[in-house]
Amino acid sequence: MVWVSGKVSSERILLLLSGEEMRLAIRTVPTEDLETSHVVIFCGAVFQKPHHTVRQEVSNLPSEIYISFYHLGSPADQRRLWPASFITAVNGVETRDLDSFVKEVNKIEDNTDFALRTVTLNGVPEISPVLTVGPRKFVPSVPLASHK
């Protein structure tokens, strides 16, 4: 079954197995909304919507802000802001998507401490203090090149 704009549909296939025809309804998932189209780089970490593999691994996503990478030696690395975690709040303000995340981190003054509430891939909540460094604390949402 496929979830498309609030509607459920299914795909049917014909399978030939040992010379016999079998007709099956197969569940498929549209992936247009699951692929990475934008990333946010903040304090040396890369944030994005959870990609398809993460969505298969975690049945109930804590948020749409997934940490996919950090640079060694960055503030994110120094304060243990690990990849494969989700951001759920900035300084106690709920952030469930990249837009709300960018809005909240824009409020943080340079060279000040702040707290990110995170949830690990295994569902363990954590609070990670991070120190912003320098006048450019993040690069706003970066569109990625299309593969089409």
C-alpha positions in Angstrom: 0.0 0.0 0.0 1.2 3.5 -0.8 0.5 6.6 1.2 0.0 9.4 -1.3 -1.4 12.7 -0.2 -3.5 11.1 2.6 -4.8 8.2 0.3 -3.8 4.6 0.4 -3.2 2.7 -2.8 -1.5 -0.5 -3.9 0.6 -1.8 -6.7 -0.1 -5.1 -8.4 2.6 -7.3 -10.0 2.6 -10.6 -11.9 5.2 -13.0 -10.6 6.4 -16.1 -12.5 7.7 -18.7 -10.1 8.4 -22.3 -11.1 6.4 -21.8 -14.3 3.3 -20.7 -12.3 1.8 -17.2 -12.4 1.1 -15.4 -9.2 -0.6 -12.0 -8.9 0.4 -10.1 -5.8 -0.4 -6.7 -4.3 2.9 -5.2 -3.2 3.5 -2.4 -0.7 5.6 0.4 -2.1 6.7 3.7 -0.7 7.0 6.9 -2.6 10.4 8.4 -1.9 10.2 11.9 -3.3 9.6 13.3 0.2 12.2 11.0 1.9 15.3 12.0 0.0 17.6 14.7 1.2 17.0 18.0 -0.6 18.4 20.5 2.0 20.9 20.4 4.8 21.8 22.9 7.6 25.3 23.1 8.8 25.6 24.4 12.4 28.5 24.3 14.9 30.2 21.8 12.6 27.3 19.4 12.4 25.1 18.6 9.4 21.4 18.5 10.0 18.7 17.2 7.6 15.3 15.5 7.4 15.7 11.8 8.3 16.5 9.9 5.1 14.7 6.7 4.0 17.0 4.3 5.9 16.5 6.1 9.2 12.7 6.1 8.6 12.9 2.3 8.2 14.9 1.9 11.4 12.8 4.2 13.6 9.1 3.7 13.7 8.2 6.8 15.6 10.5 9.7 14.7 11.1 12.2 17.6 11.5 15.0 15.0 12.3 15.9 11.4 15.8 17.2 12.4 18.4 14.4 12.0 22.2 14.8 12.7 23.9 13.0 9.9 27.5 14.1 10.3 29.9 16.3 12.3 33.4 17.6 11.6 36.2 16.4 13.9 37.3 19.1 16.3 34.1 21.2 15.7 32.0 22.4 18.6 29.5 19.6 17.8 32.3 17.1 18.2 33.7 18.7 21.4 30.3 18.7 23.1 29.3 15.2 21.9 26.5 16.1 19.5 26.6 12.7 17.8 25.4 11.7 14.4 22.3 9.5 14.2 20.5 11.6 16.8 17.5 13.9 16.5 17.1 17.5 17.7 13.8 18.1 19.6 14.5 21.5 21.2 16.8 24.5 21.2 17.1 26.2 24.6 13.9 24.5 25.7 11.9 25.6 22.7 10.4 22.6 20.7 11.9 22.3 17.2 10.4 19.6 15.1 11.6 20.6 11.6 14.6 22.3 9.9 12.7 25.6 9.6 11.9 25.9 13.3 15.5 24.8 14.1 17.0 27.6 12.0 14.6 30.1 13.5 15.7 29.2 17.1 19.4 29.0 16.4 19.2 32.4 14.8 18.2 33.8 18.2 21.4 32.6 19.8 24.1 35.2 20.2 27.6 34.5 19.0 30.0 33.0 21.6 27.3 32.0 24.1 26.3 28.7 25.5 23.0 27.1 24.6 21.4 23.7 25.0 20.0 21.3 22.4 17.7 18.5 23.5 18.4 15.4 21.5 17.0 11.9 21.2 19.3 9.1 20.1 18.5 6.6 17.3 17.6 4.2 20.1 15.1 6.7 21.7 17.3 7.9 24.6 16.8 11.6 25.4 19.8 13.8 26.1 20.7 17.5 26.6 23.8 18.6 24.8 25.3 22.0 25.7 27.2 23.5 22.7 29.3 26.6 22.5 28.8 28.7 19.3 32.1 29.9 17.9 32.7 33.0 15.8 30.3 35.3 13.9 29.1 32.6 11.4 27.5 29.9 13.5 25.7 28.1 10.7 25.1 28.0 6.9 21.4 28.3 6.2 19.5 25.5 4.4 21.7 24.4 1.5 19.9 23.0 -1.5 21.6 19.9 -2.9 22.0 19.3 -6.6 19.2 17.3 -8.2 20.0 13.8 -9.5 17.3 14.0 -12.2 
